[in-house]
Amino acid sequence: MESNEPLLDVKDLVVKYPVARRKVVTALRGVDLRVMPGETVGVVGESGSGKSTLGNAVLGLAPVAEGSIRFEGEEIAHAGNAQRRQLSRRLQAVFQNPYGSLNPTRTVGATLAEPMLEQKGFTRAQVRARVTTVLDQVGLPGDSVDRYPSEFSGGQRQRVAIARALVLSPRLIVCDEPVSALDLSIQAQVLNLLTDLKRDLGVSLVFISHDLAVVRYISDSIVVLRHGLIVESGPAERVHGNPQAEYTQRLLAAAPDPRRGGETALGQTRKREK
């Protein structure tokens, strides 16, 4: 695929959920989303805006009523199990809760090996080598393979979750509120890690959050959702620095004030890590 073609191209997406007998709720109404290779697109909105539904639709976890989702030119809106299994080599996810997303009864090594073993075609030596590589990429020591999730902090567990997403060398990772359960300083470390991985590996990200300041920090472009509709989109600098929609302005006003440590804490952590 040519580099000027979108990696992910969502058009006129409508998602509806049944909520009662003969009743449905429309969670997304004609939403478009385009992600270019190596790009991070932030999706921001309050609870109930449809942002997580959008990510879930891309991952095959939400019912698509209308519209198309093309990934690397392949239509995936209604992909079956076999197609999804193949897609998992190229399309992965990191979810919000680092405490609930890892199996507490399995070692980190077993958790990271699982995606490769499910795909088959990898030798044990290849699996071990890849697990060691991704642990190093997310800043965890090699001896983590024999430890259990309970032995790690929240930030470390999220690094394990990111490593699991990386193990098959995907082209796109959907990150759904990946730092919202973490303390501010730990948020900054995880955001910086994702930024570095994007730069070093060329992986694209769909970064979903309710926090416009966090989205601005990591994203190249931003899509703002409200009640299942896009109210604003464009380059991150413009949407954050000069929002046109009243709703975006309210999100910005609700974001942490940099003078009270919001983006300043993120920036200072980046400086310390350089």
ABEGO torsion letter per residue (X at the ends): XBAABBABBBBGBBBBBBABBGBBBBABBGBBBBBBBGBBBBBBEBBGAGAAAAAAAAAGABBBABEBBBBGGBBAAABBAAAAAAAAAABBBBBABAAAABBAABBAAAAAAAAAAAAEGBBAAAAAAAAAAAAAAAGBBAAAAABBAAABBAAAAAAAAAAAAAAAGBABBBBBGAAAABBAAAAAAAAAAAAAAAAAAGBBBBBBBABAAAAAAABABBBBBBGGBBABBEBAAAAAABBABAAAAAAAAABBBAAAGBAAAAAAAAAAAX
